[in-house]
């Protein structure tokens, strides 16, 4: 089949594109210019992709590209990021950026798909669409979170991701577009940047040889857990969602099926000789350990739907994912 991929040179979009190319599908990469990330992940596969520049906020331009390339499926991974607009990341929050880039861009993709007969739109959503978790779904029980967990997002990113999902469900239920949303657990992989006080930030810095200094309480370091999923596995999930027969459900959790602590992440980094070890400071700064069941963004997904309806099973555990991240970054540096 032919698949048009938006956000095709991002840290996840490039893996989705690579997986589709390797499976023999004809691909169109929609972007605003090739990136170091895209080159590093795709390598020579980039030559097998038809590249198109397009601003997703220009509805007519999106429709023109869809009409000309005539894809069977659109994998929509283009998105603004929390660190571009949310409180805690930027000095001035930017709600319009989230609405325009995430909501309006998705609307233009959905409307083009409806008008031009695209079979399916696969959307990159996020665990942020849920908001925080509470009770048995977070520390210390971490009961798996199902897709019908009541969403209460409290960030611009999460709110707009959920809004884009709801638009997609409307098009699925009323306008004939087969819409599928993949809600991603915390992701990591080559060229993924993040705070060094997060596991994915520590992994990214270690793979790229950057100095990182993490500061954690004993509770944060040894006891709190998070589900991390490797971006190569996420790319496979998008390929499977593009290929799948019509599904009973429209929203799917995508993760690794495993919880990990920051301490375990650091041990996985230490096991890779080429990785740069982070400098970790364990402190007791007066903050109490999280109360059992208190609201938190850390959780474990229930991924039964994805396994049964998409055939998705992650291939990379933490140790293998960290090692592969380092290998991919090293190979990209040699090209």
Secondary structure, DSSP 4 states (H G I P E B T S, - for coil): -EEEEETTTSTTHHHHHHHHHHTT-EEEEEESS--HHHHHHHGGGGGGSEEEE--TT-HHHHHHHHHHH--SEEEE-----GGGTSBTTBSS--HHHHIIIIIIHHHHHHHHHHHHT-SEEEEEEEGGGTB-B-GGGSTTT-PPBPTTSPPB--SHHHHHHHHHHHHHHHHHHHS--EEEEEEE-EEE-TT----TTSHHHHHHHHHHT---EEEEEHIIIII--EEEEEHHHHHHHHHHHHHSPPPS-SEEEE--S-EE-HHHHHHHHHT-TTSPPPEEEEE--SPPPPPTT--BS---B--HHIIIII-------HHHHHHHHHHHHHHHHH-
